[in-house]
Amino acid sequence: MQKMQQHAEREISTPVSLCDSKGNLNPAAIGFARQPIIDSNLTGHFMRKKKWNYWCVYGEDILFSATISHLDYAAVCFVYFLDYETQRFFEKTITIPLGQRINMPSKVLETVKFSNNDMSIQLLHMQGETHMTVTISDFDGELLHADLHIEHPKNDDSLNVVIPWNRQLFQHTAKHHTLPTSGFVKIGEKRYTFNPEESFAVLDYGRGVWPRSAHWNWAMASQRVGDQRIGLNLGGKWTDGTGMTENAIFVDGRMTKIHEDVLFEYDQNDFMKPWRIRTKFSKDVDLTFTPFFKRVAKTDARLVTSSVHQLVGYFNGVLNLEDGSSLAITQMLGSSEEHLAKW
């Protein structure tokens, strides 16, 4: 009986534009694709468009993240890192009113960059690789320089999905997981090396027109488990009731799409307590997430209020794959977050 609650989301296999000529949602774009073939040709919607390229790299010693985002009335760029063992954490954010010089491309795998006197982020995409360079002269009082080569394996699936609230409000999100990463991050005299056998990047690409208030959960991980590359992408609240989800499991580049909503159960008074993350009707996802670190990012401006609680921790539990097999998850490093925004 349980499986009857599920429905098959439409799979897109040929290139499609997100918007029609009036800037409204193109109905043919509603669905998910295993390759980045949806073109985010956003126009119009004055001051309502949201665009971001968020990168998170799980190294063996540190988590490193760099983001370029554009909210129409401002661009926001931020970089943070966490040393797992010492729990040293630092985050630097730059806000550029109107963000006029920042071009956010319409395709998932295209170059995007930002540079001023305080921060330089370059995400150069070419020949199946993203070359990330980040330089910040004052990062917790030290010079930060990152030089990372992120591989996009040719035959890997990725999650590229369009979430429709209505014809005027919609989001194209692309989540690309388990991307082998090599290079280094240097902070002051301390140098962290990334080995592509054990270090994996995650891309969260977003282009859309959002309602004024937004609330979401997002859990993700990209790690080597035994001899397999495993990626988890689980989202909730923001997609509920739309008929589409951003839920998927990746094993060695092959994606199992989860077609039902995922529930996040956690204590909003104590985010460090264990979370339960599970599919609404089936037992396809049944995970416990136990945090060891909490990142809090708050914005309180006249136009924008935003509150992010992002936890780093370990997943344990069981996932069911589309071939009928089960995948046991034990102490898998990843993150889970709650985000509330008025923007």
C-alpha atoms as a printed R data frame, in Angstrom:
    type eleno elety resid chain resno      x      y       z
1   ATOM     1    CA   MET     A     1  0.000  0.000   0.000
2   ATOM     2    CA   GLN     A     2  2.746  2.441   0.933
3   ATOM     3    CA   LYS     A     3  4.195  2.687  -2.568
4   ATOM     4    CA   MET     A     4  0.795  3.811  -3.929
5   ATOM     5    CA   GLN     A     5  1.368  7.170  -2.257
6   ATOM     6    CA   GLN     A     6  4.283  7.829  -4.575
7   ATOM     7    CA   HIS     A     7  4.114  9.271  -8.053
8   ATOM     8    CA   ALA     A     8  6.647  9.366 -10.811
9   ATOM     9    CA   GLU     A     9  8.095 12.784 -11.474
10  ATOM    10    CA   ARG     A    10  8.532 13.687 -15.120
11  ATOM    11    CA   GLU     A    11 12.034 13.064 -16.405
12  ATOM    12    CA   ILE     A    12 13.456 15.543 -18.922
13  ATOM    13    CA   SER     A    13 15.925 14.169 -21.453
14  ATOM    14    CA   THR     A    14 16.246 16.970 -24.035
15  ATOM    15    CA   PRO     A    15 17.446 20.562 -23.498
16  ATOM    16    CA   VAL     A    16 14.717 22.970 -22.373
17  ATOM    17    CA   SER     A    17 14.395 26.623 -21.328
18  ATOM    18    CA   LEU     A    18 13.153 27.427 -17.841
19  ATOM    19    CA   CYS     A    19 11.037 30.431 -18.922
20  ATOM    20    CA   ASP     A    20  8.739 31.373 -21.771
21  ATOM    21    CA   SER     A    21  9.040 34.618 -23.735
22  ATOM    22    CA   LYS     A    22  7.148 36.540 -21.002
23  ATOM    23    CA   GLY     A    23  9.515 35.349 -18.256
24  ATOM    24    CA   ASN     A    24  6.954 32.978 -16.758
25  ATOM    25    CA   LEU     A    25  7.615 29.302 -16.053
26  ATOM    26    CA   ASN     A    26  7.753 27.145 -19.163
27  ATOM    27    CA   PRO     A    27  5.540 24.095 -18.351
28  ATOM    28    CA   ALA     A    28  7.866 21.899 -20.425
29  ATOM    29    CA   ALA     A    29 10.657 22.613 -17.902
30  ATOM    30    CA   ILE     A    30  8.792 21.107 -14.926
31  ATOM    31    CA   GLY     A    31 10.546 17.867 -14.056
32  ATOM    32    CA   PHE     A    32 14.040 16.573 -13.373
33  ATOM    33    CA   ALA     A    33 17.013 15.774 -15.557
34  ATOM    34    CA   ARG     A    34 20.092 13.627 -14.946
35  ATOM    35    CA   GLN     A    35 22.245 16.090 -16.899
36  ATOM    36    CA   PRO     A    36 22.422 19.917 -16.692
37  ATOM    37    CA   ILE     A    37 20.250 20.522 -19.779
38  ATOM    38    CA   ILE     A    38 17.835 23.116 -18.314
39  ATOM    39    CA   ASP     A    39 18.695 26.705 -19.329
40  ATOM    40    CA   SER     A    40 17.751 29.260 -16.639
41  ATOM    41    CA   ASN     A    41 16.789 32.076 -19.029
42  ATOM    42    CA   LEU     A    42 15.339 34.290 -16.257
43  ATOM    43    CA   THR     A    43 13.978 37.697 -17.279
44  ATOM    44    CA   GLY     A    44 11.601 40.254 -15.765
45  ATOM    45    CA   HIS     A    45 10.294 39.754 -12.188
46  ATOM    46    CA   PHE     A    46 11.857 43.026 -11.044
47  ATOM    47    CA   MET     A    47 13.776 42.598  -7.752
48  ATOM    48    CA   ARG     A    48 12.378 39.071  -7.185
49  ATOM    49    CA   LYS     A    49 14.954 36.873  -8.923
50  ATOM    50    CA   LYS     A    50 17.362 34.763  -6.853
51  ATOM    51    CA   LYS     A    51 20.558 33.296  -8.292
52  ATOM    52    CA   TRP     A    52 23.378 31.458  -6.558
53  ATOM    53    CA   ASN     A    53 26.333 29.125  -7.043
54  ATOM    54    CA   TYR     A    54 27.191 27.558  -3.692
55  ATOM    55    CA   TRP     A    55 30.134 25.192  -3.444
56  ATOM    56    CA   CYS     A    56 30.985 22.985  -0.489
57  ATOM    57    CA   VAL     A    57 34.114 20.839  -0.507
58  ATOM    58    CA   TYR     A    58 34.568 18.029   2.010
59  ATOM    59    CA   GLY     A    59 38.290 17.533   2.493
60  ATOM    60    CA   GLU     A    60 39.882 15.015   4.831
61  ATOM    61    CA   ASP     A    61 40.745 17.728   7.397
62  ATOM    62    CA   ILE     A    62 38.445 20.647   6.604
63  ATOM    63    CA   LEU     A    63 35.173 21.651   5.039
64  ATOM    64    CA   PHE     A    64 35.646 24.599   2.656
65  ATOM    65    CA   SER     A    65 32.825 26.585   1.078
66  ATOM    66    CA   ALA     A    66 32.601 29.488  -1.396
67  ATOM    67    CA   THR     A    67 29.438 31.123  -2.736
68  ATOM    68    CA   ILE     A    68 28.510 33.811  -5.236
69  ATOM    69    CA   SER     A    69 24.844 34.815  -5.003
70  ATOM    70    CA   HIS     A    70 22.708 37.553  -6.518
71  ATOM    71    CA   LEU     A    71 19.338 38.567  -5.034
72  ATOM    72    CA   ASP     A    72 18.604 41.270  -7.655
73  ATOM    73    CA   TYR     A    73 18.960 44.171  -5.190
74  ATOM    74    CA   ALA     A    74 22.319 42.953  -3.865
75  ATOM    75    CA   ALA     A    75 24.996 40.384  -4.478
76  ATOM    76    CA   VAL     A    76 26.276 38.423  -1.505
77  ATOM    77    CA   CYS     A    77 29.539 36.469  -1.605
78  ATOM    78    CA   PHE     A    78 30.763 34.397   1.311
79  ATOM    79    CA   VAL     A    79 33.540 31.967   2.153
80  ATOM    80    CA   TYR     A    80 33.871 29.762   5.224
81  ATOM    81    CA   PHE     A    81 35.895 26.859   6.499
82  ATOM    82    CA   LEU     A    82 35.720 24.393   9.367
83  ATOM    83    CA   ASP     A    83 38.626 22.343  10.729
84  ATOM    84    CA   TYR     A    84 36.883 19.133  11.863
85  ATOM    85    CA   GLU     A    85 39.319 18.274  14.626
86  ATOM    86    CA   THR     A    86 40.003 21.651  16.235
87  ATOM    87    CA   GLN     A    87 36.590 23.070  15.256
88  ATOM    88    CA   ARG     A    88 38.282 26.281  14.211
89  ATOM    89    CA   PHE     A    89 35.676 28.062  12.076
90  ATOM    90    CA   PHE     A    90 35.644 31.370  10.262
91  ATOM    91    CA   GLU     A    91 33.310 32.971   7.748
92  ATOM    92    CA   LYS     A    92 33.729 36.135   5.666
93  ATOM    93    CA   THR     A    93 30.809 37.761   3.829
94  ATOM    94    CA   ILE     A    94 30.825 40.633   1.322
95  ATOM    95    CA   THR     A    95 27.600 42.399   0.283
96  ATOM    96    CA   ILE     A    96 27.557 44.446  -2.909
97  ATOM    97    CA   PRO     A    97 24.461 46.702  -3.248
98  ATOM    98    CA   LEU     A    98 22.759 46.027  -6.621
99  ATOM    99    CA   GLY     A    99 25.659 43.734  -7.533
100 ATOM   100    CA   GLN     A   100 25.954 45.313 -10.951
101 ATOM   101    CA   ARG     A   101 29.285 43.858 -12.010
102 ATOM   102    CA   ILE     A   102 28.407 40.257 -11.222
103 ATOM   103    CA   ASN     A   103 27.129 38.159 -14.087
104 ATOM   104    CA   MET     A   104 25.259 34.990 -13.093
105 ATOM   105    CA   PRO     A   105 25.186 32.653 -16.110
106 ATOM   106    CA   SER     A   106 22.024 30.801 -17.149
107 ATOM   107    CA   LYS     A   107 23.628 27.369 -17.484
108 ATOM   108    CA   VAL     A   108 24.694 25.219 -14.530
109 ATOM   109    CA   LEU     A   109 28.276 24.611 -15.608
110 ATOM   110    CA   GLU     A   110 29.505 28.024 -16.680
111 ATOM   111    CA   THR     A   111 32.157 30.355 -15.297
112 ATOM   112    CA   VAL     A   112 31.153 32.785 -12.539
113 ATOM   113    CA   LYS     A   113 33.480 35.153 -10.691
114 ATOM   114    CA   PHE     A   114 33.654 38.047  -8.276
115 ATOM   115    CA   SER     A   115 36.576 40.209  -7.245
116 ATOM   116    CA   ASN     A   116 37.121 43.322  -5.166
117 ATOM   117    CA   ASN     A   117 39.844 44.505  -2.780
118 ATOM   118    CA   ASP     A   118 38.587 42.251   0.029
119 ATOM   119    CA   MET     A   119 37.743 39.001  -1.728
120 ATOM   120    CA   SER     A   120 38.275 37.188  -5.014
121 ATOM   121    CA   ILE     A   121 36.271 34.078  -5.984
122 ATOM   122    CA   GLN     A   122 36.784 32.550  -9.427
123 ATOM   123    CA   LEU     A   123 34.811 29.493 -10.517
124 ATOM   124    CA   LEU     A   124 36.226 28.790 -13.940
125 ATOM   125    CA   HIS     A   125 34.513 25.923 -15.779
126 ATOM   126    CA   MET     A   126 36.243 24.307 -18.726
127 ATOM   127    CA   GLN     A   127 36.750 20.837 -20.216
128 ATOM   128    CA   GLY     A   128 34.819 18.916 -17.579
129 ATOM   129    CA   GLU     A   129 36.474 20.631 -14.629
130 ATOM   130    CA   THR     A   130 35.744 23.552 -12.334
131 ATOM   131    CA   HIS     A   131 38.871 25.418 -11.237
132 ATOM   132    CA   MET     A   132 38.096 27.244  -7.988
133 ATOM   133    CA   THR     A   133 40.463 29.948  -6.788
134 ATOM   134    CA   VAL     A   134 39.706 32.030  -3.730
135 ATOM   135    CA   THR     A   135 41.937 34.754  -2.298
136 ATOM   136    CA   ILE     A   136 41.117 36.814   0.814
137 ATOM   137    CA   SER     A   137 43.790 39.075   2.308
138 ATOM   138    CA   ASP     A   138 42.182 39.242   5.765
139 ATOM   139    CA   PHE     A   139 40.535 35.961   6.679
140 ATOM   140    CA   ASP     A   140 40.472 35.764  10.469
141 ATOM   141    CA   GLY     A   141 43.599 37.970  10.398
142 ATOM   142    CA   GLU     A   142 45.435 35.762   7.910
143 ATOM   143    CA   LEU     A   143 45.832 35.412   4.150
144 ATOM   144    CA   LEU     A   144 43.595 32.728   2.648
145 ATOM   145    CA   HIS     A   145 44.376 31.251  -0.735
146 ATOM   146    CA   ALA     A   146 42.526 28.252  -2.169
147 ATOM   147    CA   ASP     A   147 43.349 26.523  -5.432
148 ATOM   148    CA   LEU     A   148 41.077 23.552  -6.096
149 ATOM   149    CA   HIS     A   149 40.454 21.451  -9.201
150 ATOM   150    CA   ILE     A   150 36.982 19.904  -9.165
151 ATOM   151    CA   GLU     A   151 36.350 17.099 -11.630
152 ATOM   152    CA   HIS     A   152 32.903 16.483 -13.182
153 ATOM   153    CA   PRO     A   153 33.115 12.780 -14.142
154 ATOM   154    CA   LYS     A   154 31.755 12.436 -17.675
155 ATOM   155    CA   ASN     A   155 29.270  9.629 -17.085
156 ATOM   156    CA   ASP     A   156 27.960 10.788 -13.702
157 ATOM   157    CA   ASP     A   157 24.314 11.701 -13.165
158 ATOM   158    CA   SER     A   158 23.450 14.967 -11.456
159 ATOM   159    CA   LEU     A   159 20.158 16.267 -10.063
160 ATOM   160    CA   ASN     A   160 18.692 19.145 -12.085
161 ATOM   161    CA   VAL     A   161 15.103 19.871 -11.097
162 ATOM   162    CA   VAL     A   162 12.474 22.572 -11.553
163 ATOM   163    CA   ILE     A   163 10.166 23.194  -8.591
164 ATOM   164    CA   PRO     A   164  6.889 24.918  -9.611
165 ATOM   165    CA   TRP     A   165  4.912 26.931  -7.061
166 ATOM   166    CA   ASN     A   166  2.999 28.568  -9.923
167 ATOM   167    CA   ARG     A   167  3.736 30.146 -13.331
168 ATOM   168    CA   GLN     A   168  5.242 33.252 -11.671
169 ATOM   169    CA   LEU     A   169  7.080 31.569  -8.776
170 ATOM   170    CA   PHE     A   170  9.492 28.711  -9.468
171 ATOM   171    CA   GLN     A   171 13.022 27.484  -8.866
172 ATOM   172    CA   HIS     A   172 15.571 25.593 -10.930
173 ATOM   173    CA   THR     A   173 17.974 23.851  -8.575
174 ATOM   174    CA   ALA     A   174 20.937 21.716  -9.586
175 ATOM   175    CA   LYS     A   175 22.732 19.556  -7.049
176 ATOM   176    CA   HIS     A   176 25.931 17.973  -8.327
177 ATOM   177    CA   HIS     A   177 27.535 15.509  -5.910
178 ATOM   178    CA   THR     A   178 30.655 13.419  -5.292
179 ATOM   179    CA   LEU     A   179 32.889 15.533  -7.537
180 ATOM   180    CA   PRO     A   180 36.523 14.451  -6.926
181 ATOM   181    CA   THR     A   181 38.625 17.416  -5.788
182 ATOM   182    CA   SER     A   182 42.373 18.012  -5.678
183 ATOM   183    CA   GLY     A   183 44.458 21.009  -4.664
184 ATOM   184    CA   PHE     A   184 44.968 22.974  -1.474
185 ATOM   185    CA   VAL     A   185 43.583 25.598   0.891
186 ATOM   186    CA   LYS     A   186 46.187 27.717   2.682
187 ATOM   187    CA   ILE     A   187 45.300 29.887   5.691
188 ATOM   188    CA   GLY     A   188 48.300 31.758   7.044
189 ATOM   189    CA   GLU     A   189 51.067 29.185   7.380
190 ATOM   190    CA   LYS     A   190 48.658 26.241   7.571
191 ATOM   191    CA   ARG     A   191 48.167 24.285   4.359
192 ATOM   192    CA   TYR     A   192 45.395 21.738   3.840
193 ATOM   193    CA   THR     A   193 45.772 19.298   0.934
194 ATOM   194    CA   PHE     A   194 42.847 17.752  -0.963
195 ATOM   195    CA   ASN     A   195 43.187 14.279  -2.436
196 ATOM   196    CA   PRO     A   196 40.615 13.347  -5.151
197 ATOM   197    CA   GLU     A   197 40.274  9.804  -3.772
198 ATOM   198    CA   GLU     A   198 38.884 11.136  -0.482
199 ATOM   199    CA   SER     A   199 37.842 14.786  -1.112
200 ATOM   200    CA   PHE     A   200 34.550 15.602  -2.820
201 ATOM   201    CA   ALA     A   201 32.814 18.806  -3.830
202 ATOM   202    CA   VAL     A   202 29.090 19.537  -3.961
203 ATOM   203    CA   LEU     A   203 27.560 22.225  -6.192
204 ATOM   204    CA   ASP     A   204 24.243 23.822  -5.244
205 ATOM   205    CA   TYR     A   205 23.146 25.951  -8.196
206 ATOM   206    CA   GLY     A   206 19.912 27.929  -7.920
207 ATOM   207    CA   ARG     A   207 18.028 30.200 -10.321
208 ATOM   208    CA   GLY     A   208 14.445 31.216  -9.715
209 ATOM   209    CA   VAL     A   209 11.702 33.589  -8.650
210 ATOM   210    CA   TRP     A   210 10.824 33.066  -5.001
211 ATOM   211    CA   PRO     A   211  7.934 34.020  -2.750
212 ATOM   212    CA   ARG     A   212  8.681 36.761  -0.213
213 ATOM   213    CA   SER     A   213  8.946 34.222   2.618
214 ATOM   214    CA   ALA     A   214 10.826 30.957   2.291
215 ATOM   215    CA   HIS     A   215 11.500 28.058   4.652
216 ATOM   216    CA   TRP     A   216 13.563 25.013   3.820
217 ATOM   217    CA   ASN     A   217 15.602 22.097   5.066
218 ATOM   218    CA   TRP     A   218 18.504 20.651   3.141
219 ATOM   219    CA   ALA     A   219 20.641 17.672   4.076
220 ATOM   220    CA   MET     A   220 23.563 16.511   1.992
221 ATOM   221    CA   ALA     A   221 26.725 14.446   2.013
222 ATOM   222    CA   SER     A   222 29.347 13.386  -0.530
223 ATOM   223    CA   GLN     A   223 31.859 10.841   0.721
224 ATOM   224    CA   ARG     A   224 33.700  7.676  -0.143
225 ATOM   225    CA   VAL     A   225 32.060  4.830   1.778
226 ATOM   226    CA   GLY     A   226 34.172  1.685   1.388
227 ATOM   227    CA   ASP     A   227 34.967  1.555  -2.314
228 ATOM   228    CA   GLN     A   228 31.935  3.576  -3.445
229 ATOM   229    CA   ARG     A   229 31.301  7.295  -3.957
230 ATOM   230    CA   ILE     A   230 28.044  8.044  -2.124
231 ATOM   231    CA   GLY     A   231 26.071 11.278  -2.377
232 ATOM   232    CA   LEU     A   232 22.911 12.224  -0.470
233 ATOM   233    CA   ASN     A   233 20.634 15.134  -1.373
234 ATOM   234    CA   LEU     A   234 17.483 15.531   0.711
235 ATOM   235    CA   GLY     A   235 15.268 18.601   0.944
236 ATOM   236    CA   GLY     A   236 12.052 19.506   2.656
237 ATOM   237    CA   LYS     A   237  9.358 22.117   3.308
238 ATOM   238    CA   TRP     A   238 10.026 24.333   0.283
239 ATOM   239    CA   THR     A   239  9.087 21.622  -2.230
240 ATOM   240    CA   ASP     A   240  6.160 20.123  -0.287
241 ATOM   241    CA   GLY     A   241  2.966 19.972  -2.329
242 ATOM   242    CA   THR     A   242  4.596 20.989  -5.639
243 ATOM   243    CA   GLY     A   243  4.704 17.477  -7.090
244 ATOM   244    CA   MET     A   244  8.494 17.674  -7.387
245 ATOM   245    CA   THR     A   245 11.316 17.015  -4.921
246 ATOM   246    CA   GLU     A   246 15.077 17.541  -4.741
247 ATOM   247    CA   ASN     A   247 15.577 14.125  -3.156
248 ATOM   248    CA   ALA     A   248 18.167 11.780  -4.620
249 ATOM   249    CA   ILE     A   249 20.863  9.257  -3.747
250 ATOM   250    CA   PHE     A   250 24.038  8.886  -5.821
251 ATOM   251    CA   VAL     A   251 26.142  5.719  -5.899
252 ATOM   252    CA   ASP     A   252 29.266  5.860  -8.077
253 ATOM   253    CA   GLY     A   253 27.633  8.545 -10.212
254 ATOM   254    CA   ARG     A   254 24.291  6.769 -10.711
255 ATOM   255    CA   MET     A   255 21.264  8.600  -9.307
256 ATOM   256    CA   THR     A   256 18.261  7.038  -7.604
257 ATOM   257    CA   LYS     A   257 15.529  9.716  -7.667
258 ATOM   258    CA   ILE     A   258 13.298  9.728  -4.578
259 ATOM   259    CA   HIS     A   259  9.820 10.777  -5.716
260 ATOM   260    CA   GLU     A   260  8.249 11.472  -2.321
261 ATOM   261    CA   ASP     A   261  8.591 14.218   0.261
262 ATOM   262    CA   VAL     A   262 11.169 13.866   3.016
263 ATOM   263    CA   LEU     A   263 10.342 14.832   6.602
264 ATOM   264    CA   PHE     A   264 12.893 16.512   8.868
265 ATOM   265    CA   GLU     A   265 12.327 16.086  12.606
266 ATOM   266    CA   TYR     A   266 14.558 18.132  14.914
267 ATOM   267    CA   ASP     A   267 14.445 20.357  17.971
268 ATOM   268    CA   GLN     A   268 14.359 24.044  16.992
269 ATOM   269    CA   ASN     A   269 15.358 24.948  20.545
270 ATOM   270    CA   ASP     A   270 18.440 22.714  20.360
271 ATOM   271    CA   PHE     A   271 19.695 22.088  16.824
272 ATOM   272    CA   MET     A   272 22.569 19.998  18.206
273 ATOM   273    CA   LYS     A   273 20.215 17.203  19.242
274 ATOM   274    CA   PRO     A   274 20.005 14.313  16.730
275 ATOM   275    CA   TRP     A   275 17.759 14.858  13.689
276 ATOM   276    CA   ARG     A   276 15.549 12.225  12.056
277 ATOM   277    CA   ILE     A   277 15.243 12.415   8.274
278 ATOM   278    CA   ARG     A   278 12.833 10.040   6.531
279 ATOM   279    CA   THR     A   279 10.582  9.633   3.531
280 ATOM   280    CA   LYS     A   280  6.935 10.480   4.215
281 ATOM   281    CA   PHE     A   281  5.296  7.216   3.163
282 ATOM   282    CA   SER     A   282  7.918  4.555   2.437
283 ATOM   283    CA   LYS     A   283 11.080  3.435   4.170
284 ATOM   284    CA   ASP     A   284 13.293  4.470   1.240
285 ATOM   285    CA   VAL     A   285 15.076  7.031   3.443
286 ATOM   286    CA   ASP     A   286 15.473  6.433   7.171
287 ATOM   287    CA   LEU     A   287 18.396  8.362   8.628
288 ATOM   288    CA   THR     A   288 19.562  9.832  11.897
289 ATOM   289    CA   PHE     A   289 21.827 12.864  11.701
290 ATOM   290    CA   THR     A   290 23.997 13.623  14.744
291 ATOM   291    CA   PRO     A   291 25.654 17.081  14.632
292 ATOM   292    CA   PHE     A   292 29.035 17.974  16.117
293 ATOM   293    CA   PHE     A   293 29.221 21.601  14.902
294 ATOM   294    CA   LYS     A   294 26.714 24.411  14.310
295 ATOM   295    CA   ARG     A   295 27.142 27.297  11.878
296 ATOM   296    CA   VAL     A   296 24.716 30.190  12.333
297 ATOM   297    CA   ALA     A   297 24.387 32.888   9.672
298 ATOM   298    CA   LYS     A   298 21.921 35.719  10.258
299 ATOM   299    CA   THR     A   299 21.063 38.728   8.102
300 ATOM   300    CA   ASP     A   300 18.804 41.504   9.363
301 ATOM   301    CA   ALA     A   301 18.459 44.318   6.850
302 ATOM   302    CA   ARG     A   302 15.386 46.286   5.869
303 ATOM   303    CA   LEU     A   303 14.680 44.273   2.747
304 ATOM   304    CA   VAL     A   304 16.123 40.973   3.855
305 ATOM   305    CA   THR     A   305 15.981 38.873   6.978
306 ATOM   306    CA   SER     A   306 17.575 35.484   6.895
307 ATOM   307    CA   SER     A   307 18.452 32.864   9.473
308 ATOM   308    CA   VAL     A   308 20.498 29.767   8.656
309 ATOM   309    CA   HIS     A   309 21.335 27.003  11.102
310 ATOM   310    CA   GLN     A   310 23.690 24.655   9.284
311 ATOM   311    CA   LEU     A   311 24.895 21.630  11.217
312 ATOM   312    CA   VAL     A   312 27.885 19.468  10.357
313 ATOM   313    CA   GLY     A   313 27.725 15.910  11.610
314 ATOM   314    CA   TYR     A   314 27.251 12.239  10.792
315 ATOM   315    CA   PHE     A   315 24.468 10.310   9.072
316 ATOM   316    CA   ASN     A   316 23.502  6.788  10.094
317 ATOM   317    CA   GLY     A   317 20.690  4.637   8.743
318 ATOM   318    CA   VAL     A   318 19.386  2.866   5.647
319 ATOM   319    CA   LEU     A   319 18.511  3.937   2.096
320 ATOM   320    CA   ASN     A   320 16.636  1.874  -0.503
321 ATOM   321    CA   LEU     A   321 17.878  2.153  -4.082
322 ATOM   322    CA   GLU     A   322 15.820  1.822  -7.271
323 ATOM   323    CA   ASP     A   323 17.375 -1.559  -8.118
324 ATOM   324    CA   GLY     A   324 15.769 -2.948  -4.932
325 ATOM   325    CA   SER     A   325 18.990 -3.088  -2.906
326 ATOM   326    CA   SER     A   326 19.540 -1.394   0.454
327 ATOM   327    CA   LEU     A   327 22.467  0.832   1.314
328 ATOM   328    CA   ALA     A   328 23.617  1.005   4.929
329 ATOM   329    CA   ILE     A   329 24.966  4.413   5.962
330 ATOM   330    CA   THR     A   330 27.367  4.440   8.920
331 ATOM   331    CA   GLN     A   331 29.029  7.574  10.331
332 ATOM   332    CA   MET     A   332 28.865  9.399   6.990
333 ATOM   333    CA   LEU     A   333 30.080 12.989   7.247
334 ATOM   334    CA   GLY     A   334 27.702 15.633   5.909
335 ATOM   335    CA   SER     A   335 25.505 18.572   6.813
336 ATOM   336    CA   SER     A   336 21.881 19.448   7.445
337 ATOM   337    CA   GLU     A   337 20.305 22.876   7.690
338 ATOM   338    CA   GLU     A   338 17.231 24.943   8.407
339 ATOM   339    CA   HIS     A   339 16.869 28.204   6.488
340 ATOM   340    CA   LEU     A   340 14.228 30.884   7.090
341 ATOM   341    CA   ALA     A   341 14.183 33.907   4.785
342 ATOM   342    CA   LYS     A   342 12.205 37.003   3.967
343 ATOM   343    CA   TRP     A   343 13.816 38.328   0.827
